[in-house]
Amino acid sequence: MARNSKDVRLDAPKGMRAPVLVPRRRQSSDRFGRFTEWIARAMGTPWFLLGLTAFCIAWLGYNTVAPENMRFDSAALGFTALTLILSLQASYAAPLILLAQNRQDDRDRVQIEQDRQRSERNLADTEYLAREVVALRLALKDMASRDFIRQELRSLLEELEEQRDGATTDGESADRSRA
């Protein structure tokens, strides 16, 4: 049986299978989102401001200095076309910047949630390690220390020496009584 490219493969890793419930439109919205972020980043640069300023100066200069029949935007009418172009640019810039900010907010929310989960795991790990350290300390209290073992060995040696001394003195007194 030939497989269709739209068939869902559950035996393949997630990245390699066809999406089950995600519509294809999501990829284009993501592309649009990346485009809005690119526009928002570009509008926030000094180069954009310099380019827009140069464009306006060139527009005003040409429509002021050029011969009357070559001008396309009259200074007498207040440069209406330039005003409309700048208004149109501003009317599109604001929503694009808001879309980019919303995407950034979504990413920040995800990052905050991941940080919270990581902090919870770290706290749980720290608490576990603290309990283990306490358990080891309690277990070590019951263990004999080096000083305790040395003291016990010294006392055993003293007892052995006393027994040896007692045995030699008892042996000497027995030898004396035999003689």
Solvent accessible surface area in square Angstrom, and as a share of the most:
residue,aa,sasa,rsa
1,M,232,1.03
2,A,100,0.77
3,R,158,0.58
4,N,93,0.47
5,S,104,0.67
6,K,168,0.71
7,D,56,0.29
8,V,59,0.34
9,R,105,0.38
10,L,140,0.69
11,D,114,0.59
12,A,16,0.12
13,P,89,0.56
14,K,162,0.69
15,G,80,0.77
16,M,153,0.68
17,R,73,0.27
18,A,34,0.26
19,P,72,0.45
20,V,95,0.55
21,L,163,0.81
22,V,76,0.44
23,P,86,0.54
24,R,171,0.62
25,R,190,0.69
26,R,156,0.57
27,Q,102,0.46
28,S,53,0.34
29,S,60,0.39
30,D,53,0.28
31,R,148,0.54
32,F,106,0.44
33,G,5,0.05
34,R,126,0.46
35,F,97,0.40
36,T,1,0.00
37,E,16,0.07
38,W,146,0.51
39,I,29,0.15
40,A,23,0.18
41,R,150,0.55
42,A,34,0.26
43,M,37,0.16
44,G,66,0.63
45,T,48,0.28
46,P,91,0.57
47,W,195,0.69
48,F,61,0.25
49,L,106,0.53
50,L,103,0.51
51,G,42,0.40
52,L,51,0.26
53,T,72,0.42
54,A,59,0.46
55,F,89,0.37
56,C,23,0.14
57,I,113,0.57
58,A,64,0.50
59,W,29,0.10
60,L,67,0.33
61,G,32,0.31
62,Y,91,0.34
63,N,0,0.00
64,T,75,0.43
65,V,125,0.72
66,A,10,0.08
67,P,86,0.54
68,E,131,0.59
69,N,135,0.69
70,M,115,0.51
71,R,76,0.28
72,F,124,0.52
73,D,8,0.04
74,S,40,0.26
75,A,48,0.37
76,A,98,0.76
77,L,135,0.67
78,G,47,0.45
79,F,38,0.16
80,T,65,0.38
81,A,34,0.26
82,L,12,0.06
83,T,75,0.44
84,L,115,0.57
85,I,70,0.35
86,L,54,0.27
87,S,59,0.38
88,L,106,0.53
89,Q,53,0.24
90,A,57,0.44
91,S,66,0.43
92,Y,137,0.52
93,A,10,0.08
94,A,56,0.43
95,P,64,0.40
96,L,25,0.13
97,I,61,0.31
98,L,103,0.51
99,L,73,0.36
100,A,10,0.08
101,Q,95,0.42
102,N,84,0.43
103,R,63,0.23
104,Q,80,0.35
105,D,67,0.35
106,D,72,0.37
107,R,105,0.38
108,D,59,0.31
109,R,151,0.55
110,V,85,0.49
111,Q,87,0.39
112,I,116,0.59
113,E,68,0.30
114,Q,82,0.37
115,D,58,0.30
116,R,112,0.41
117,Q,76,0.34
118,R,106,0.39
119,S,65,0.42
120,E,92,0.41
121,R,138,0.50
122,N,86,0.44
123,L,109,0.54
124,A,55,0.43
125,D,82,0.43
126,T,83,0.48
127,E,85,0.38
128,Y,115,0.44
129,L,107,0.53
130,A,54,0.42
131,R,146,0.53
132,E,74,0.33
133,V,70,0.40
134,V,81,0.46
135,A,54,0.42
136,L,111,0.55
137,R,161,0.59
138,L,109,0.54
139,A,53,0.41
140,L,109,0.54
141,K,161,0.68
142,D,132,0.68
143,M,121,0.54
144,A,55,0.42
145,S,64,0.41
146,R,170,0.62
147,D,102,0.53
148,F,112,0.47
149,I,82,0.42
150,R,116,0.42
151,Q,105,0.47
152,E,78,0.35
153,L,98,0.49
154,R,136,0.50
155,S,40,0.26
156,L,95,0.47
157,L,104,0.52
158,E,105,0.47
159,E,92,0.41
160,L,100,0.50
161,E,91,0.41
162,E,120,0.54
163,Q,121,0.54
164,R,154,0.56
165,D,88,0.46
166,G,30,0.29
167,A,63,0.49
168,T,71,0.41
169,T,79,0.46
170,D,96,0.50
171,G,33,0.31
172,E,90,0.40
173,S,59,0.38
174,A,39,0.30
175,D,83,0.43
176,R,172,0.63
177,S,93,0.60
178,R,192,0.70
179,A,119,0.92
